[in-house]
């Protein structure tokens, strides 16, 4: 089934598939910058040196929007079709 009929994955599901199927590693910044809500952990996925995607500030249970999912796939060179982002 093609987008827009396929349900979008949650952030946690995206991370799980990116790490198991595409050898990405989940990283966290070494120093937490302090923002208006206090210290902020910045998480990102990295596939190789220079190929990374900063993860959105969402709970792992929050579904991704098609736009955010497409951007993450593009930054990590993951085919968007893996997550159902195709138009047929």
N, CA, C and O atoms as CSV, one atom per row, in Angstrom:
chain,resi,resn,atom,element,x,y,z
A,1,UNK,N,N,0.846,-1.174,0.000
A,1,UNK,CA,C,0.000,0.000,0.000
A,1,UNK,C,C,0.894,1.240,0.000
A,1,UNK,O,O,1.917,1.265,0.683
A,2,UNK,N,N,0.530,2.227,-0.729
A,2,UNK,CA,C,1.345,3.434,-0.888
A,2,UNK,C,C,0.831,4.559,0.003
A,2,UNK,O,O,-0.328,4.578,0.417
A,3,UNK,N,N,1.742,5.503,0.283
A,3,UNK,CA,C,1.363,6.724,0.968
A,3,UNK,C,C,0.294,7.418,0.137
A,3,UNK,O,O,0.458,7.438,-1.083
A,4,UNK,N,N,-0.740,7.966,0.643
A,4,UNK,CA,C,-1.012,8.326,2.028
A,4,UNK,C,C,-1.818,7.292,2.801
A,4,UNK,O,O,-2.314,7.601,3.885
A,5,UNK,N,N,-1.965,6.081,2.286
A,5,UNK,CA,C,-2.790,5.086,2.948
A,5,UNK,C,C,-2.038,4.269,3.989
A,5,UNK,O,O,-2.663,3.648,4.848
A,6,UNK,N,N,-0.726,4.256,3.931
A,6,UNK,CA,C,0.068,3.490,4.885
A,6,UNK,C,C,0.279,4.329,6.146
A,6,UNK,O,O,0.546,5.526,6.040
A,7,UNK,N,N,0.167,3.732,7.339
A,7,UNK,CA,C,0.409,4.507,8.564
A,7,UNK,C,C,1.879,4.884,8.692
A,7,UNK,O,O,2.762,4.115,8.311
A,8,UNK,N,N,2.131,6.053,9.221
A,8,UNK,CA,C,3.493,6.531,9.407
A,8,UNK,C,C,4.091,5.880,10.657
A,8,UNK,O,O,3.393,5.669,11.649
A,9,UNK,N,N,5.400,5.562,10.602
A,9,UNK,CA,C,6.040,4.957,11.776
A,9,UNK,C,C,6.234,6.000,12.882
A,9,UNK,O,O,6.239,7.206,12.635
A,10,UNK,N,N,6.392,5.499,14.091
A,10,UNK,CA,C,6.751,6.386,15.198
A,10,UNK,C,C,8.253,6.661,15.106
A,10,UNK,O,O,8.973,5.995,14.362
A,11,UNK,N,N,8.705,7.636,15.862
A,11,UNK,CA,C,10.134,7.927,15.885
A,11,UNK,C,C,10.911,6.702,16.351
A,11,UNK,O,O,11.957,6.383,15.786
A,12,UNK,N,N,10.414,6.016,17.370
A,12,UNK,CA,C,11.086,4.821,17.873
A,12,UNK,C,C,11.159,3.712,16.830
A,12,UNK,O,O,12.175,3.025,16.730
A,13,UNK,N,N,10.099,3.532,16.058
A,13,UNK,CA,C,10.112,2.524,14.999
A,13,UNK,C,C,11.121,2.890,13.911
A,13,UNK,O,O,11.822,2.024,13.387
A,14,UNK,N,N,11.188,4.172,13.580
A,14,UNK,CA,C,12.164,4.613,12.586
A,14,UNK,C,C,13.583,4.342,13.074
A,14,UNK,O,O,14.409,3.823,12.324
A,15,UNK,N,N,13.866,4.689,14.321
A,15,UNK,CA,C,15.204,4.469,14.881
A,15,UNK,C,C,15.538,2.973,14.858
A,15,UNK,O,O,16.643,2.590,14.474
A,16,UNK,N,N,14.597,2.140,15.261
A,16,UNK,CA,C,14.832,0.695,15.304
A,16,UNK,C,C,15.172,0.145,13.920
A,16,UNK,O,O,16.117,-0.631,13.777
A,17,UNK,N,N,14.417,0.536,12.913
A,17,UNK,CA,C,14.672,0.032,11.563
A,17,UNK,C,C,15.963,0.603,10.986
A,17,UNK,O,O,16.712,-0.105,10.314
A,18,UNK,N,N,16.223,1.875,11.246
A,18,UNK,CA,C,17.454,2.492,10.722
A,18,UNK,C,C,18.686,1.820,11.319
A,18,UNK,O,O,19.690,1.640,10.631
A,19,UNK,N,N,18.614,1.449,12.595
A,19,UNK,CA,C,19.780,0.828,13.236
A,19,UNK,C,C,19.928,-0.637,12.846
A,19,UNK,O,O,21.052,-1.114,12.689
A,20,UNK,N,N,18.834,-1.358,12.688
A,20,UNK,CA,C,18.944,-2.786,12.380
A,20,UNK,C,C,19.101,-3.058,10.891
A,20,UNK,O,O,19.871,-3.938,10.505
A,21,UNK,N,N,18.391,-2.323,10.051
A,21,UNK,CA,C,18.404,-2.602,8.614
A,21,UNK,C,C,19.428,-1.785,7.829
A,21,UNK,O,O,19.831,-2.190,6.739
A,22,UNK,N,N,19.854,-0.642,8.367
A,22,UNK,CA,C,20.732,0.248,7.607
A,22,UNK,C,C,22.008,0.621,8.351
A,22,UNK,O,O,22.703,1.558,7.957
A,23,UNK,N,N,22.320,-0.094,9.413
A,23,UNK,CA,C,23.569,0.075,10.162
A,23,UNK,C,C,23.794,1.486,10.690
A,23,UNK,O,O,24.937,1.919,10.834
A,24,UNK,N,N,22.730,2.195,10.975
A,24,UNK,CA,C,22.869,3.509,11.609
A,24,UNK,C,C,23.105,3.295,13.101
A,24,UNK,O,O,22.697,2.277,13.660
A,25,UNK,N,N,23.755,4.244,13.732
A,25,UNK,CA,C,23.950,4.182,15.177
A,25,UNK,C,C,23.306,5.404,15.812
A,25,UNK,O,O,23.399,6.518,15.296
A,26,UNK,N,N,22.653,5.170,16.938
A,26,UNK,CA,C,22.016,6.252,17.675
A,26,UNK,C,C,23.070,6.907,18.556
A,26,UNK,O,O,23.730,6.238,19.350
A,27,UNK,N,N,23.222,8.211,18.411
A,27,UNK,CA,C,24.226,8.980,19.153
A,27,UNK,C,C,23.530,10.088,19.943
A,27,UNK,O,O,22.426,10.512,19.604
A,28,UNK,N,N,24.189,10.538,20.985
A,28,UNK,CA,C,23.723,11.672,21.781
A,28,UNK,C,C,24.894,12.626,21.939
A,28,UNK,O,O,26.037,12.196,22.093
A,29,UNK,N,N,24.612,13.910,21.901
A,29,UNK,CA,C,25.692,14.894,22.045
A,29,UNK,C,C,26.396,14.716,23.392
A,29,UNK,O,O,25.779,14.341,24.388
A,30,UNK,N,N,27.685,14.989,23.398
A,30,UNK,CA,C,28.490,14.811,24.602
A,30,UNK,C,C,28.127,15.827,25.680
A,30,UNK,O,O,28.114,15.500,26.867
A,31,UNK,N,N,27.836,17.043,25.274
A,31,UNK,CA,C,27.470,18.092,26.231
A,31,UNK,C,C,26.067,18.555,25.917
A,31,UNK,O,O,25.730,18.817,24.762
A,32,UNK,N,N,25.256,18.654,26.944
A,32,UNK,CA,C,23.880,19.075,26.758
A,32,UNK,C,C,23.776,20.594,26.793
A,32,UNK,O,O,24.057,21.209,27.821
A,33,UNK,N,N,23.371,21.210,25.668
A,33,UNK,CA,C,23.159,22.661,25.706
A,33,UNK,C,C,21.955,22.983,26.587
A,33,UNK,O,O,21.043,22.169,26.728
A,34,UNK,N,N,21.961,24.154,27.168
A,34,UNK,CA,C,20.859,24.562,28.032
A,34,UNK,C,C,19.949,25.484,27.236
A,34,UNK,O,O,20.376,26.515,26.716
A,35,UNK,N,N,18.686,25.087,27.154
A,35,UNK,CA,C,17.692,25.874,26.432
A,35,UNK,C,C,16.651,26.403,27.384
A,35,UNK,O,O,16.827,26.315,28.599
A,36,UNK,N,N,15.575,26.950,26.867
A,36,UNK,CA,C,14.539,27.527,27.718
A,36,UNK,C,C,13.857,26.510,28.628
A,36,UNK,O,O,13.306,26.874,29.667
A,37,UNK,N,N,13.895,25.227,28.235
A,37,UNK,CA,C,13.294,24.182,29.078
A,37,UNK,C,C,14.343,23.438,29.890
A,37,UNK,O,O,14.063,22.371,30.436
A,38,UNK,N,N,15.543,23.987,29.974
A,38,UNK,CA,C,16.617,23.336,30.721
A,38,UNK,C,C,17.567,22.619,29.779
A,38,UNK,O,O,17.564,22.877,28.576
A,39,UNK,N,N,18.397,21.701,30.329
A,39,UNK,CA,C,19.339,20.968,29.481
A,39,UNK,C,C,18.614,20.168,28.401
A,39,UNK,O,O,17.589,19.539,28.661
A,40,UNK,N,N,19.148,20.199,27.217
A,40,UNK,CA,C,18.520,19.512,26.082
A,40,UNK,C,C,19.486,18.471,25.533
A,40,UNK,O,O,20.623,18.785,25.180
A,41,UNK,N,N,19.022,17.242,25.468
A,41,UNK,CA,C,19.825,16.193,24.838
A,41,UNK,C,C,19.532,16.204,23.353
A,41,UNK,O,O,18.372,16.179,22.941
A,42,UNK,N,N,20.561,16.240,22.564
A,42,UNK,CA,C,20.383,16.213,21.117
A,42,UNK,C,C,20.759,14.816,20.645
A,42,UNK,O,O,21.902,14.380,20.780
A,43,UNK,N,N,19.756,14.118,20.080
A,43,UNK,CA,C,19.990,12.772,19.574
A,43,UNK,C,C,20.063,12.822,18.055
A,43,UNK,O,O,19.371,13.605,17.403
A,44,UNK,N,N,20.912,11.972,17.516
A,44,UNK,CA,C,21.016,11.906,16.066
A,44,UNK,C,C,21.393,10.489,15.654
A,44,UNK,O,O,21.946,9.718,16.439
A,45,UNK,N,N,21.083,10.169,14.414
A,45,UNK,CA,C,21.479,8.896,13.830
A,45,UNK,C,C,22.646,9.149,12.896
A,45,UNK,O,O,22.657,10.136,12.160
A,46,UNK,N,N,23.628,8.261,12.925
A,46,UNK,CA,C,24.791,8.400,12.047
A,46,UNK,C,C,25.015,7.079,11.324
A,46,UNK,O,O,25.031,6.016,11.945
A,47,UNK,N,N,25.189,7.155,9.999
A,47,UNK,CA,C,25.472,5.963,9.200
A,47,UNK,C,C,26.937,5.864,8.838
A,47,UNK,O,O,27.470,4.759,8.741
A,48,UNK,N,N,27.583,6.956,8.641
A,48,UNK,CA,C,29.014,6.991,8.336
A,48,UNK,C,C,29.495,8.393,8.686
A,48,UNK,O,O,28.678,9.287,8.907
A,49,UNK,N,N,30.805,8.598,8.740
A,49,UNK,CA,C,31.264,9.960,9.005
A,49,UNK,C,C,30.695,10.931,7.961
A,49,UNK,O,O,30.845,10.724,6.757
A,50,UNK,N,N,30.062,11.960,8.430
A,50,UNK,CA,C,29.491,12.947,7.524
A,50,UNK,C,C,28.065,12.655,7.086
A,50,UNK,O,O,27.427,13.509,6.470
A,51,UNK,N,N,27.549,11.466,7.389
A,51,UNK,CA,C,26.164,11.144,7.043
A,51,UNK,C,C,25.380,10.964,8.344
A,51,UNK,O,O,25.465,9.924,8.997
A,52,UNK,N,N,24.621,11.988,8.704
A,52,UNK,CA,C,23.868,11.930,9.949
A,52,UNK,C,C,22.573,12.720,9.809
A,52,UNK,O,O,22.413,13.530,8.896
A,53,UNK,N,N,21.653,12.464,10.740
A,53,UNK,CA,C,20.390,13.191,10.787
A,53,UNK,C,C,20.054,13.476,12.242
A,53,UNK,O,O,19.980,12.564,13.066
A,54,UNK,N,N,19.853,14.744,12.546
A,54,UNK,CA,C,19.427,15.127,13.886
A,54,UNK,C,C,17.961,14.740,14.025
A,54,UNK,O,O,17.138,15.061,13.167
A,55,UNK,N,N,17.643,14.042,15.122
A,55,UNK,CA,C,16.279,13.567,15.329
A,55,UNK,C,C,15.406,14.690,15.891
A,55,UNK,O,O,15.879,15.520,16.666
A,56,UNK,N,N,14.149,14.711,15.502
A,56,UNK,CA,C,13.252,15.751,16.017
A,56,UNK,C,C,13.003,15.560,17.509
A,56,UNK,O,O,13.151,14.461,18.044
A,57,UNK,N,N,12.627,16.636,18.159
A,57,UNK,CA,C,12.348,16.625,19.601
A,57,UNK,C,C,10.955,16.047,19.825
A,57,UNK,O,O,10.007,16.769,20.133
A,58,UNK,N,N,10.854,14.737,19.664
A,58,UNK,CA,C,9.595,14.014,19.830
A,58,UNK,C,C,9.824,12.834,20.759
A,58,UNK,O,O,10.955,12.378,20.930
A,59,UNK,N,N,8.752,12.343,21.356
A,59,UNK,CA,C,8.833,11.096,22.110
A,59,UNK,C,C,8.956,9.951,21.116
A,59,UNK,O,O,8.493,10.058,19.981
A,60,UNK,N,N,9.571,8.870,21.533
A,60,UNK,CA,C,9.727,7.729,20.634
A,60,UNK,C,C,8.386,7.141,20.207
A,60,UNK,O,O,8.321,6.410,19.218
A,61,UNK,N,N,7.327,7.444,20.931
A,61,UNK,CA,C,5.998,6.919,20.598
A,61,UNK,C,C,5.213,7.840,19.660
A,61,UNK,O,O,4.121,7.480,19.220
A,62,UNK,N,N,5.748,9.012,19.350
A,62,UNK,CA,C,5.064,9.960,18.465
A,62,UNK,C,C,5.247,9.553,17.005
A,62,UNK,O,O,6.357,9.217,16.592
A,63,UNK,N,N,4.167,9.580,16.219
A,63,UNK,CA,C,4.305,9.259,14.797
A,63,UNK,C,C,5.001,10.393,14.050
A,63,UNK,O,O,4.845,11.568,14.381
A,64,UNK,N,N,5.765,10.013,13.044
A,64,UNK,CA,C,6.431,10.999,12.196
A,64,UNK,C,C,5.471,11.465,11.110
A,64,UNK,O,O,4.598,10.711,10.679
A,65,UNK,N,N,5.632,12.699,10.674
A,65,UNK,CA,C,4.865,13.178,9.532
A,65,UNK,C,C,5.586,12.721,8.268
A,65,UNK,O,O,6.788,12.461,8.313
A,66,UNK,N,N,4.884,12.619,7.150
A,66,UNK,CA,C,5.556,12.233,5.905
A,66,UNK,C,C,6.729,13.138,5.562
A,66,UNK,O,O,7.752,12.663,5.069
A,67,UNK,N,N,6.597,14.428,5.813
A,67,UNK,CA,C,7.667,15.378,5.511
A,67,UNK,C,C,8.916,15.101,6.338
A,67,UNK,O,O,10.021,15.073,5.796
A,68,UNK,N,N,8.756,14.899,7.634
A,68,UNK,CA,C,9.899,14.625,8.518
A,68,UNK,C,C,10.512,13.275,8.159
A,68,UNK,O,O,11.735,13.147,8.108
A,69,UNK,N,N,9.684,12.279,7.911
A,69,UNK,CA,C,10.183,10.955,7.533
A,69,UNK,C,C,11.000,11.019,6.248
A,69,UNK,O,O,12.064,10.407,6.155
A,70,UNK,N,N,10.511,11.748,5.270
A,70,UNK,CA,C,11.233,11.883,4.003
A,70,UNK,C,C,12.575,12.580,4.214
A,70,UNK,O,O,13.577,12.176,3.623
A,71,UNK,N,N,12.609,13.607,5.036
A,71,UNK,CA,C,13.855,14.329,5.313
A,71,UNK,C,C,14.869,13.429,6.003
A,71,UNK,O,O,16.043,13.422,5.630
A,72,UNK,N,N,14.430,12.662,7.010
A,72,UNK,CA,C,15.343,11.758,7.701
A,72,UNK,C,C,15.900,10.709,6.741
A,72,UNK,O,O,17.096,10.418,6.752
A,73,UNK,N,N,15.024,10.146,5.913
A,73,UNK,CA,C,15.473,9.151,4.933
A,73,UNK,C,C,16.492,9.764,3.978
A,73,UNK,O,O,17.508,9.142,3.669
A,74,UNK,N,N,16.228,10.962,3.519
A,74,UNK,CA,C,17.137,11.633,2.592
A,74,UNK,C,C,18.501,11.892,3.231
A,74,UNK,O,O,19.533,11.664,2.600
A,75,UNK,N,N,18.513,12.361,4.466
A,75,UNK,CA,C,19.769,12.670,5.143
A,75,UNK,C,C,20.599,11.420,5.422
A,75,UNK,O,O,21.826,11.489,5.499
A,76,UNK,N,N,19.926,10.274,5.574
A,76,UNK,CA,C,20.638,9.036,5.891
A,76,UNK,C,C,20.778,8.107,4.686
A,76,UNK,O,O,21.258,6.982,4.826
A,77,UNK,N,N,20.369,8.560,3.521
A,77,UNK,CA,C,20.393,7.748,2.300
A,77,UNK,C,C,19.660,6.420,2.487
A,77,UNK,O,O,20.154,5.360,2.104
A,78,UNK,N,N,18.481,6.505,3.079
A,78,UNK,CA,C,17.594,5.357,3.232
A,78,UNK,C,C,16.475,5.526,2.220
A,78,UNK,O,O,15.867,6.595,2.157
A,79,UNK,N,N,16.185,4.505,1.427
A,79,UNK,CA,C,15.101,4.646,0.454
A,79,UNK,C,C,13.765,4.899,1.168
A,79,UNK,O,O,13.371,4.101,2.018
A,80,UNK,N,N,13.070,5.981,0.843
A,80,UNK,CA,C,11.800,6.274,1.503
A,80,UNK,C,C,10.755,5.180,1.295
A,80,UNK,O,O,9.811,5.058,2.076
A,81,UNK,N,N,10.928,4.394,0.247
A,81,UNK,CA,C,9.994,3.299,-0.019
A,81,UNK,C,C,10.002,2.274,1.114
A,81,UNK,O,O,9.028,1.546,1.306
A,82,UNK,N,N,11.101,2.221,1.859
A,82,UNK,CA,C,11.212,1.310,3.001
A,82,UNK,C,C,10.072,1.553,3.994
A,82,UNK,O,O,9.606,0.624,4.653
A,83,UNK,N,N,9.634,2.792,4.094
A,83,UNK,CA,C,8.589,3.170,5.038
A,83,UNK,C,C,7.257,3.471,4.358
A,83,UNK,O,O,6.363,4.059,4.966
A,84,UNK,N,N,7.128,3.065,3.100
A,84,UNK,CA,C,5.865,3.239,2.396
A,84,UNK,C,C,5.687,4.586,1.739
A,84,UNK,O,O,4.576,4.914,1.322
A,85,UNK,N,N,6.727,5.375,1.628
A,85,UNK,CA,C,6.607,6.698,0.992
A,85,UNK,C,C,6.763,6.571,-0.518
A,85,UNK,O,O,7.783,6.958,-1.088
A,86,UNK,N,N,5.754,6.032,-1.141
A,86,UNK,CA,C,5.722,5.933,-2.599
A,86,UNK,C,C,4.355,6.390,-3.063
A,86,UNK,O,O,3.365,6.251,-2.344
A,87,UNK,N,N,4.304,6.922,-4.236
A,87,UNK,CA,C,3.031,7.285,-4.854
A,87,UNK,C,C,2.813,6.356,-6.024
A,87,UNK,O,O,3.616,6.319,-6.956
A,88,UNK,N,N,1.737,5.611,-5.979
A,88,UNK,CA,C,1.457,4.673,-7.068
A,88,UNK,C,C,0.174,5.050,-7.775
A,88,UNK,O,O,-0.229,4.376,-8.723
